[in-house]
């Protein structure tokens, strides 16, 4: 008689700052999860709205890890990772809603192949369930200039989910809105970089996993819904700043050196054009934040240089192998000049 497989413990880590309603909705959906065993770690990121105290009595199974200050998404996740006990860690936004069968396909994908260090579900928009969500959609990619995009979402265009991306594929990055991580791989690459605070820290981690020789997968058999922009709205000057700053830190930390010297002048040009576009739309505060991102790079140059050097220790693949993982064209050009709004429109 065959021995029934014993499935590994998964630690579900939810950083939380504010919002009782979204937190309760998220935790309620987790109660219907059909995978076992798992633990839930709620990271109380020093929220000041009393939401944790109001919601937690209804969920006695949840373990709270409290921080004395707001560590951001990256710091909150790291706090949870250090307190977790699972073979795998699922990072989950507090504004996400999971389906009952969301976790089992992700774990199965990792159990099948030890070279896979991260994977993500299909992420759909909570407010438009037939549409892909902005934060990750059906898996993240990166072009040769370092611009991220997704199957199902390129820049501002969100595709409707018609099953067109229901195949499991290798991707470049798994979304921080919901992803499963192999804890053993993080001992090689390190945790999330807390200098990012929020936005793109998961791309940085995934990039380091690639350098360490691991793979990242999209597993669309798992489905999660996400409410985009519940923490920072798309037009928020703070979000503009973090996206531009963190996108540049990504390149400076991780891009192969020969490619970096080609990319930086072009990124500067494109960022100037983006700022001019904001000025034409009278978005003065947002335009200023684009240039503030470059100010951060100047004042923190030594720190970023040190982090880049530290990253060399875990690199196991050649720069040419890393370059082969990028989309070889400019997604900016293909989208804005070429009119390619859907992932399926892109040249393979």
N, C-alpha and C positions, 0 to 999 in steps of 0.2 A: 504494500500500500504506500503510495507516494506521500512524502512528508509535506505538509502544507507550509508554504513559504512564510517566514516571519518578516513582516514589513518593518522598516526602520522608523524610529521616532523622527518626526518633523517638528521643528520649532517655528511657530508662526509669530513673526515679530511685527508689531504695529506701532510705529511712532505716532504720538498724538500730542497736539498742542491745544486746539480749541474745537468745540462743536459737539454737543451732546447728542444731537439727532443723528448726525452722520456716524458717530461712533457706535451708537446703539444699533443702527441699521447694519453696520459692518459685522458686529459681534453676533447679532441674530442670524445673519446668513451663515456664519461659521458654524453655528450649532447644528446645521443640517449637513455638514460635510460628511461624506460616506467613507472617508479614509480613516484608518486608525493604525497606529497611535499618533497623536499630535498634542502639543502643548501650545498655549497662547500666552505670549508675553506682550503686555501693553506698556509701552514706554511713555511715561508721563513727562512730557518735555516742558515742565514748569508752566503749564497752562494756567490762566488766571480766571477762567470762566466757571470753575467748579464742575465741569462736565464729567471728569473721572469719578468724583465722589457721588454724582447723581446716577451714573449709569452702572457702575461696578456692582452694587448690591444685587443686580439682576443676573450677574454672570460670575458666580463664585469660583468657577473653574479657571478664571483668568488670573494670571500672576502679574502684578504690577511692579515695574522697575522704574523708580522715580529719579529724576534729575533735578538738581538744584537750580539749573538754568536751562534755557532753550538751546539745545545743541544742534538744532536743525535736523533735517532728514538724515544726513550722513552720520552725525554724532549719535542721534537717537537709535539708528539701526545698529551702530557699533556697540552701544550700551547693551542692546538686546542680544547681539551675537555673543558677547562675553558672558552673559548670564544664561545662555541657552544650553540645552543638553542633547539636542538632536544631531543625527548624522547629517541631516539637511536643514537648511534654514530658509523659510519662505518669508521674503520681505513683502509686506502688504500695506498699501496706503489705507488710512482710516476712512477715506471716502470711496472705497471699493466695496462691491457686493459680489460675493462668490456664489457659484452654483454648487449644488451638492456634489457633483462629480469632478470638481475643479482640480483636486490635489492628486488623486491616484494616477492620472496619465503623466503628470510631471515627474512624480517619483519613479514610475515605471521607466520613463525615458532615461533617467539618471542611472537606475539600477542595471539597465541593459548595456550601458557603455560608460566605463570609468573615465574615458577621455572627455566626457561632457561635464563641465563644471558649473554651467548655469543654463536655465531654460525658462521660457515664459509661456503663459497661455495665450489664447486669442483674447484680446481685450476690446470689448465693445463699449459704446457710449451708454451710460446709464439713462440719460435723458432721451436717447434715440437708439433703442436697442438693436435696430437693423443696420446700424452704422458703426464703423470702426472708431475707436477712441483715439484722441490725439496722442496720448501717452503710451506709445508702444504698438498699438494696432495688432498686426499679425507678425511682428518681429522687426527688429531694428537693423539698419545698415548704415554705412558710412561711405561718402565719396572721397576722392583722392585729395580734396581740399579740406577734409575734416568736417563736412556738414552732415549731420545725421538725418535720416529719413526712415520711413517704415513701409513694409508691405501693407497697403491699405491707407496710408497717410503720407503725403508729400507736402511739406510746408503747410499751406492753409486748406488743402483739399482733403476731405475725409470721404473715403469710398463707402458704399453700401456693401454689407457682407452678403454675398450670394454663394458662399462656399468656394470662391475662386482661390483662396489661400488656405485651404484645409489640409494641405500636405505638410508633413514634418520636414523642415529644412534646417540647414546650418544658417545662422545669422551672425551679425557682428556684435549686437548688444541686445540684452534682455531688459525689459522695462522695469524701473524701480517701482512702478505702480503695483506690479505683482511679478515676482520672479522667485525661482527656487535656486539656491546656491549649495554647492558641495562644500561642506565646512573644511574638509581636509585640504582642498585647493587653496583656501584662504590663508592657511598656514604658510604657503609659499609666496603668495602675492601681497599679503596684508589685507586689511579691511578696507572699508570705504574711506576715501580721503576727506577728512572733516574740514579742510580748507575750502571745499566747494560749498559747504553749508547746505545748499539745496540746488537741484537742477544739474543734470549731467554727471553726477557722481557715480551713477551706475554704469554709464558709458566708460568712464575712466577705469572702473573696476573690471569691466568686461574686456577692455583693451589690455589690461595687465594679465588677465587670464589667458588671452590669446598669446601674448609674449611668452607665457609660461608653458605653452604647448597644448593648452586645453581648447575645447570646442564649446560653442554656445548654440542652443537649438530653440526653434519655435515649435511648440506642441499644441496645435489648434484643437485637439480633442478635449483640452481643458479650456473652460470659458469663464471669464470674470468680467464684470461690468464696473466701469469707473466714471465718477463724476468729475469731469475736467474742471480745473480752475477754482476749486473750492478753497484753496489756500491763497493763491495769488492769481489774479485775473491776467489774461494774455497781454493786455495793454498796460499793466502795472509797470511804472518806471523801475521798481525794484526787480521785477522779473526780467525786464529788458537788460538791466545791468548784469544780473546773474547769468543769463543765457550767453551774453557776449563775453563776459569775463571768463566764465567756466569753459566756454568753447575754445578760447585761446589757451587756457591752462592745459586743457586736454592735449592740444597739439604740442605744446612746449614740453610736456612730460613724456609723451608717448610716441610721437611721430618719428620714424627713422630720420636720421640727421640729414642725409642728402635730400630727402623729400621736404624736410622742414624749411630749408633755405629757398626752395621753389615756392612753397605754399604761403609763407608769411607775407610777402609783398602783395600777393593776390588777395589774401584775406583782409589786409589793411585797406586795399582799394574797395573791396566789396562792403566792408564795414562803413567806410566813408559814404558810399552810395546809399547804404541803408539809413544812415543818419540824415542824409539830405532828403531822402524820401519822407522821413518822419517830420523834418522841418517843413516840407511842402504841405504836409497834412496838419501843420500847426501843433505837432506833438513835441513841444520844446523840451519838456522834462525828460522824455524818453530819448531824444537825440543826445542830450547832455550825458546820459548814462552810457551811451556807446563809447564816448571818449573817456569817461570815468573808468571804464573797463581797462583801457590801455594805461591809465594812470596807476591802477593796481599792479599791473605787470611790471612797471618801472620800479615801484616802491618795494615789490616783493620778488625781485629778480633772483636774489641769492637763495631764497627759500625754494623757488621753482627749480633752479639749477641743481640744488641739493637733492630734491625729490627725483629729478630725472636720473641723476647718478645712482641713487639708491635703487631705482627700478632695474638697472642693468643686472643686478644680482640674480633676479629670477627669470631672466630672458633665456629661452631655450630654442627659439627659432631665428632664422636669419632675416635681415631686413627685407630681402626680396620676397620671402614667404609672407611676411606681414603685408607688404604692398599688394600681394595677390588677393588679399581679403577685402580690399576696398572696391567700390564701384569705380571703374576706370575713367569715367567721364565726370563732368561737373553737373551735379544735380541742380545747381542754381541756374546754369545755362539751359539745361534740358527743360526745366519747369517754366522759367520766365520767358525765354526766347524760343524754345522748341515746342512749347505748348503741351509737354508731356505731364499730365496731371495725375495719372494713375500709375501705380507700380508696374502693372502689366504692359504699359506703353513703353517702358524703358528698354533700350537694347540689351540683350543678354550678353 
